[in-house]
């Protein structure tokens, strides 16, 4: 298991081209992240299929979230962790 540093929160997110997003973290750092690998599973179907829904991101509880209830753990974004669905596939 990967040893993580401090827990982080997202302060701001700016959608870019495709599935990329500029994420601003509370520690002052920022990253441009291609979120495509994280948009997996039924809750993300409409976000993947409709660019306008992808753009409708907000910050809730310190992470990026969408109106349909989808969100992505800020630690996964900050530490570039492997999405849970990919770990499950690797174990199978």
Secondary structure, DSSP 8 states (H G I E B T S, - for coil): -----S---EEEEEE-STTEEEEEETTS-EEEEE-GGG--SGGGHHHHH-HHHHH-EEEETTEEEETTS-EE-HHHHHTT---HHHHHHHH-
